[in-house]
Amino acid sequence: MSSHIMVFDSGIGGTTVFEHIQQHLPNANYSYFMDNALLPYGEQGKQTIIKRLCALVEFIEQRNLAVDILVIACNTASTSALDVLRQFTTIPIVGVVPAIKPAAELSTTHHIALLATPATIVSDYTKKLITTHSASTTVHLYSSVRLVALAEQGFYKHNIDQVALSNELQALAIDPRVDILVLGCTHFPILATAISSFYQGRIGTIDSGSAIAKRVMSIQKEQVESAIAGNKKPLQCYATASTFNNQLLGSDINQVDLTLYEKS
């Protein structure tokens, strides 16, 4: 039997992580769950996020979905709730956190920038990452929820609003000494090419997608080579609110009322 890997995000940003994982583990079974009723998570409080993730685990268990690995493909959710969530379930959990360490190692100017949601920017976990991995590097912090909306629109419409993107990046005013931009939200890699174009190659971008895929591989119960192709199931998609269309990654989306699984 192939492993069942569920990828979770507040919206479609987690698809950037899902694609990395699928490239490494093509024979695994996958589910994709987005809590888009509360999109973007960057505007939600920590306790709200914890409650929703615990409700997700309740949903998995009550539906007997037999998830082998749960990937929280959302920087905000990971930096806010991983410690609590791991106490709530025995399912192995892989979180996504900003790529501060590799960015600091790559930088030649010793100035990097973290671009994330407001909740990720102010989280204690993010502060700890910066303190631990950037002793000789200055980390400039920038937050945006507008970019999340632009990524969502670009994903579904297959077209990025270049004017709106340029306006947002101009408003952020990234420090000119920065040479590496950490995309600290899984939505942002969708905009990576357009962001690089805006900076005309002066600033490189980095995200955590590949590192997360390798981490999932390291804890997968069965090796790719031993997976039985005949047991591979179609991708299952879930959402907590309506989307621009009724499909995600080529699969129909099942509607879920996550509040039914929330513990009081």
LINBEL-V562755 format. One record per backbone hydrogen bond with DSSP energy under -0.5 kcal/mol. CO is the residue of the C=O (numbers start at 0). NH is the residue of the N-H. If there is no record, write none. Layout:
CO,NH
CO,NH
This chain:
2,4
2,28
3,5
3,67
3,68
4,30
5,70
6,32
7,72
8,34
10,13
11,14
12,15
13,17
14,18
15,19
16,20
17,21
18,22
19,23
20,24
24,27
28,4
29,235
30,6
31,237
32,8
33,35
33,239
34,37
35,38
39,42
40,43
41,118
44,48
45,49
46,50
47,51
48,52
49,53
50,54
51,55
52,56
53,57
54,58
55,59
56,60
57,61
58,62
59,64
60,63
67,91
68,5
68,70
69,71
69,93
70,7
70,72
71,73
71,95
73,77
74,78
75,79
76,80
77,81
80,84
81,85
82,86
83,86
83,87
84,87
84,88
91,69
92,94
93,71
97,99
98,102
99,103
100,104
101,105
102,106
109,137
110,178
110,179
111,139
112,114
112,181
113,115
113,141
114,183
115,143
116,120
117,121
118,122
119,122
122,126
123,127
124,128
125,129
126,130
127,131
128,132
129,133
133,136
137,111
137,139
139,113
141,115
144,148
145,149
146,150
147,151
148,152
149,153
150,154
151,155
152,156
153,157
153,158
159,161
160,164
161,165
162,166
163,167
164,168
165,169
166,170
167,171
168,172
174,177
178,203
179,112
179,181
180,182
180,205
181,114
181,183
184,187
184,188
186,189
187,190
188,191
190,194
191,195
192,196
193,197
194,198
195,200
196,199
198,201
203,180
205,182
207,211
208,212
209,213
210,214
211,215
212,216
213,217
214,218
215,218
215,219
216,219
222,225
222,226
223,226
226,228
227,230
228,231
235,31
236,253
237,33
238,255
245,252
247,250
250,247
251,236
251,253
253,238
255,257
256,259
257,260
258,261
